[in-house]
Amino acid sequence: MTPPGRPVQNEPRTRVPIRHEMVAGLILLGLSLVAAAVIGLHPGPTALDRWGFSVFSPSPHSTFFLRVLHLGGLPVLVGGSVLAGLVVVGEDRRTAIACVCGPLVAVVLVDWVIKPYVGRRYVGELSYPSGSVTVVAAVAASWVLAVPRRLRWPAIAVGVILVSLMSVAVVVVRWHYPSDALGGAIFAVGVVLEFDSLAHLPGRKRTGI
């Protein structure tokens, strides 16, 4: 029982340690950047691409998948990341900043740095990694960080479903190679995790969620 006169405090909610989050982010970023370097040297379809195209038949006019592609737009990027930040700002302002800024940084890096560097093209457009998949994966990662511990696994499950759906969509409508989709997902999650871990390095002890 709480002694009389002492304010009731909520029990701290634990989460993944900063070191583990940082290592996971670095591994994902490393994988995506190594893949970017390899694809830059050999921009043609990989074994994964040939397999993916054999599994998912082209359907560029599919109403369903064209609607799914809207999830990779600016409204979802901005709205989803800001809402995630608002969910967690009362508990952990540093994570709130990471939830808002991480996805934006990931998309800017993809569109303005990685795609021009790799130079891979599909149907005439720079394609590695997929910006649409990057948006969905980065926002999903932000929500996983933002929600309370009891909701983390449901958030992961929803995020995996949405990222998988977007990845299939960009392949089915023939916007991207399958490896473009995978690269976008890995890079996006890596950036958000790294952003959050770096945001908690200096100063005060990290607030658990």
N, C-alpha and C positions, 0 to 999 in steps of 0.2 A: 504494500500500500504506500501511497505517496504521503510523506509527513505533512501535517497541517501547515498551511502557509507557503508551501513550496509549489511553484507552478508545475503543472503536469507537462511533461515533455514527451513527444512522440519518440518511439524507439527508432534509432537510425536504421535505415534500410540499406543493406549492403549491395554492392555491384562488383563487377570485374575490376581487379586492381589496375591502377594506371599502367604499371609495367607490362602486364599481360596485354592490355589493350594496345599499347604502343607497339609491342612486338608483333601482334596480329596485324595491325595496320601496316607496319613496315614490310611484312611478308607479302601481303596482298599488293601493296604498291610495287614491290620488287618484281613480283610475278608479272604484273601488268606492263611494267616498263621493259622487262626483258622480252616479253612477247612483242611489245611495240618495236624494239630494236630488230628482232628477228623478222617480223612482218615487213618492216621498212626495207630490209635487204631482199626479201622474197615476198613481194606483195600479192602473189597469186593465191588461189584457194588452197587451204591446208587439208589434211585428212579429215579434220573435224568438219570443215566446210562441206566437203564432198559427202560425208555421212549425213550432215544436217539437211542438205538439199535433197538427198535421196529419201529422207524420212518425211520432210514437210514439203508437200507439193505446192507449187506457186499458186497463189490466189490473190492477185493484186487488186481485185475489185471486191473483196470480201467486206461486206458492211460491218460485220462484227469486228474484224481485226483493224479496219480503218478507224473504228471508234476507239479501240484499245490504244491506238497510236496517239490519241489526244492526251493520254496520261503522261506523255513525254514532253508536254508543252510548258511554256512559261507560267501559266496560271497554277499548275500543279507544283512546279518547282518553288515558286514564291509562296503560294498559299500553304502548301504542305509543310515546308520548312518553318515558316513563321508560326503556324499553329503548333508544331512540335515544340518550338521554343517557348511558346506561351504555356504549354502544359507543364513544363519543367522549371520555369523561371522562378517560381516560389520556393523550390527545393534547392536548385543549383543553378546559379546565374551563369557559371562558366559553361556548363553543359547546354544551357539555353543558347548561348552565343554560338557554340559549336553546331547546334542543330540548325540554326539560321544560316550561319556563314559557310559551314562545311559543304552542303550541296551546291551553293552558288560558286564556291571556289572550284569544286570538282568539275562543274559544267564549263566554267571559263577556261580551265586548263585543257579540257578535252577539245573544245572548239577552237581555241586560239593558240594552243601550244602543241598538243600531242598529234592531232590530226594533220596539221601542216608538216610536222616533223616526220611522221610516218609516211605520208604521201600516198597511202593506199586508196584506190578509187574503186567504187562499185557503181555501175550505170552512170559514170561520169562525175560522181560526187565523192568527196573525201569521206572515208567510211570507218576508219579504225581510230578509237573505239566508237561504238554507237552512242550518240548524244542522248537519244530517247531512253535507252536502257540506263544510261548514267543518271538521268533525272530520277527515274523511278527507284533505282537502287539506293541513291543517296538520300532521298526523302524517306524511304523505308528504314534505312539505317538510323536516321535521325529519330524516327518514332521509337525504334527499339531502345535507343538511349534515353528517350524522354519519359516513357511510361514507367509506372511503378513495377517493382520486381515481380509481383504476382501476374502482371499482364505481359511480361517480357516474351515468354514463349508463344503466346497467341500472336503478339506483334511480329515475332520472327516468322511464324507460319504464314500470316497474311502477307508479309513482305516477300517471302519466297514465292508465293503464288503469283503476286503481282509482277515481280521481276521475271519470273518464268513466262508469264502470259505476254509481257511486253517483248521478251526475247523471241518467242515464237512469232509474234506479230510482225516484227521487223524482218524476219526471215521469210515468212509466208508471203508478205506483200513485195518481197524482193527489194527491200531497202538496203539490207546489209547481209554480209556473210555471217554465219553463226559465230565465228571467232570474234567478229566485231561486237556482237551482243555480249559474249562472255567477258571480253576485255573491258567493256563499259561497266558491267556489274562489279567485277573485281576491283577496278580502279576506284569506283564511286565509294564502295564500302571502306576501302583502305583510306581514302582521303578523310572521310567523316570520322573514322576511329582515330586516325592520327591527329586530326584537328582537336578532337575532344581530349585526348591524352596530353597534348601539348598545352592546351588551355588550362590544365590542372597542375602543371609542373611547378610554377613558381608560387611562393607565398603560402597561403592558408591551406589547411588540410582539405581534401576533397570531400564534398558533401555526398553521402550515399543516397542512391535512389533504389 
